[in-house]
Amino acid sequence: MSLDDALAAWAASVRLPATTAADIYQRIVMTPAAARATSPGLDPAWWRRFTADFTTRMIATTQPVRWAA
């Protein structure tokens, strides 16, 4: 099993039901910008924070591990 196969299997197992995905899409994409800016549950900068956090964790996991003495 390749990494691509493992990622595809994981993605298939965590895929949202179509109705849930459509609801999320409606809340994020179809909501006017003014409403997004004032909605307490829908922060416009969430994607930027998510990718920054994910990138930080990904880089940290690729750092060499010190061997115990």
CYANA upper distance limits for C-alpha pairs under 8 A (distance plus 0.5 A):
  1 MET  CA      5 ASP  CA      6.44
  1 MET  CA      6 ALA  CA      7.24
  2 SER  CA      6 ALA  CA      6.81
  3 LEU  CA      7 LEU  CA      6.60
  4 ASP  CA      8 ALA  CA      6.56
  5 ASP  CA      9 ALA  CA      6.62
  6 ALA  CA     10 TRP  CA      6.68
  7 LEU  CA     11 ALA  CA      6.53
  8 ALA  CA     12 ALA  CA      6.62
  9 ALA  CA     13 SER  CA      6.78
 10 TRP  CA     14 VAL  CA      6.90
 11 ALA  CA     15 ARG  CA      6.41
 16 LEU  CA     20 THR  CA      6.71
 16 LEU  CA     21 ALA  CA      6.42
 17 PRO  CA     21 ALA  CA      6.78
 18 ALA  CA     22 ALA  CA      6.55
 19 THR  CA     23 ASP  CA      6.67
 20 THR  CA     24 ILE  CA      6.78
 21 ALA  CA     25 TYR  CA      6.61
 22 ALA  CA     26 GLN  CA      6.61
 23 ASP  CA     27 ARG  CA      6.72
 24 ILE  CA     28 ILE  CA      6.68
 25 TYR  CA     29 VAL  CA      6.07
 25 TYR  CA     30 MET  CA      7.62
 26 GLN  CA     30 MET  CA      5.44
 26 GLN  CA     31 THR  CA      7.31
 27 ARG  CA     31 THR  CA      6.18
 28 ILE  CA     36 ARG  CA      8.22
 28 ILE  CA     42 LEU  CA      7.96
 31 THR  CA     35 ALA  CA      6.95
 31 THR  CA     36 ARG  CA      6.89
 32 PRO  CA     36 ARG  CA      6.87
 33 ALA  CA     37 ALA  CA      6.71
 34 ALA  CA     38 THR  CA      7.08
 35 ALA  CA     39 SER  CA      6.39
 36 ARG  CA     42 LEU  CA      6.48
 36 ARG  CA     43 ASP  CA      7.32
 36 ARG  CA     44 PRO  CA      6.96
 37 ALA  CA     42 LEU  CA      8.19
 37 ALA  CA     43 ASP  CA      7.34
 37 ALA  CA     44 PRO  CA      7.00
 39 SER  CA     43 ASP  CA      7.67
 42 LEU  CA     46 TRP  CA      8.38
 45 ALA  CA     49 ARG  CA      6.93
 46 TRP  CA     50 PHE  CA      6.52
 47 TRP  CA     51 THR  CA      6.60
 48 ARG  CA     52 ALA  CA      6.63
 49 ARG  CA     53 ASP  CA      6.58
 50 PHE  CA     54 PHE  CA      6.53
 51 THR  CA     55 THR  CA      6.39
 52 ALA  CA     56 THR  CA      6.65
 53 ASP  CA     57 ARG  CA      6.76
 54 PHE  CA     58 MET  CA      6.57
 55 THR  CA     59 ILE  CA      6.60
 56 THR  CA     60 ALA  CA      6.66
 57 ARG  CA     61 THR  CA      6.78
 58 MET  CA     62 THR  CA      7.15
 59 ILE  CA     63 GLN  CA      7.23
